[in-house]
Amino acid sequence: SPVIRPATSLLVRDPTSYNASLPNVTIFATGGTIAGSASSKDQTTGYQAGALGVQVLIDAVPEILNVSNVKGVQIANVDSGNITPAILLNLTHQIQEELASPYCQGVVVTHGTDTLEESAFFLDLTTRSEKPVVVVGAMRPATAISADGPINLLEAVTLAASPGARGRGTMVVLNDRIASAYFTTKTNANSLDTFKAYEQGFLGFFINIEPIFYSTPSTPLGKPYFDVANTTVLPQVDVLYGYQGLNPALATAAVASGAKGLVLAGMGAGGWTDPGRDVIQQLVEQNETAVVFSRRTMDGYVEPNDSVGYGGGFLSPQKARITLQLSLNAGYGPAQIKTVFESSSK
Ligand SMILES: NC(=O)C[C@H](N)C(=O)O
């Protein structure tokens, strides 16, 4: 029988629907448009994200019970812009506990799409299991005509329950595509077809809800693992955006307000202005601030060897930020941080 969690965090479907011949998947709900509710069927912006509870999401797709036994855990119910490090740490702790259970074959996380790539990347770096972890969202609220949430959720649960999904790291499901959390990014603020990994591509897609993969399981080269089992707070790392005539004082202000690290979304392959670099250099020398040069372009590579900071390799600013947070949290010094970013660039 399925593992029973404390009543405060557990919502279970009617236990009589339990089918011993099916796998067990746990759905961790965090909010977002997939749980969004608008005032009319044609409203697809300006609605309330994170309005519906996990049980409502599960009940809307009874087909889920043909592929898996499910139980839902409500972690949060917020617009994904309001996902905090505390929520992320709680999520990864609970997921690891669940993955360690022999009764759990896979995990699904429902999440707003705006910052889905950050949470998915964080989970990818902080969980270590062959079992699938699938992060899913939607672009239309649950109340909309042709809402995409129900089919996305069904596909996500099917994927999490599928033996072929094992050993592929954290995955992202939207719009019939299977993507790797490590490489995926949101590319369009409104369109259903928004998650892409331009250079690395998708892992697979769905036909009749069945996951179809293009290749055998693989792991991105140099993907680091960070143990956060005992972590309760993550260090502050801020992202600054590069542009002509950028304001160098913003970097000073970020460090003064507690940032232990900075990620620069630089121009081109990590470019920063000369006056801006002078200030960055001072911050590195005086405060031992860890600085990663990334890029403001959608895709691309920033050389790991920079005289002032670290180059972010293929990592986007938001993913470089999480990597730097986790490296600092692990107590890594300059040489180890350099290795992490160098390796993730290969
Ligand atoms: N499509 C979405 O889920 C957007 C929403 N604002 C969120 O990220 O929570």
The ligand as an SDF file (V2000), in Angstrom:
LIG
                    3D

  9  8  0  0  0  0  0  0  0  0999 V2000
    2.0230   30.1440  -17.0250 N   0  0  0  0  0  0  0  0  0  0  0  0
    2.2920   30.4040  -15.7550 C   0  0  0  0  0  0  0  0  0  0  0  0
    2.2840   29.4970  -14.9460 O   0  0  0  0  0  0  0  0  0  0  0  0
    2.5760   31.8260  -15.3710 C   0  0  0  0  0  0  0  0  0  0  0  0
    2.3540   32.1860  -13.9360 C   0  0  0  0  0  0  0  0  0  0  0  0
    2.5070   33.6130  -13.7720 N   0  0  0  0  0  0  0  0  0  0  0  0
    3.3400   31.5040  -13.0000 C   0  0  0  0  0  0  0  0  0  0  0  0
    4.4860   31.3720  -13.3190 O   0  0  0  0  0  0  0  0  0  0  0  0
    2.9530   31.1320  -11.9150 O   0  0  0  0  0  0  0  0  0  0  0  0
  1  2  1  0
  2  3  2  0
  2  4  1  0
  4  5  1  0
  5  6  1  0
  5  7  1  0
  7  8  2  0
  7  9  1  0
M  END
$$$$
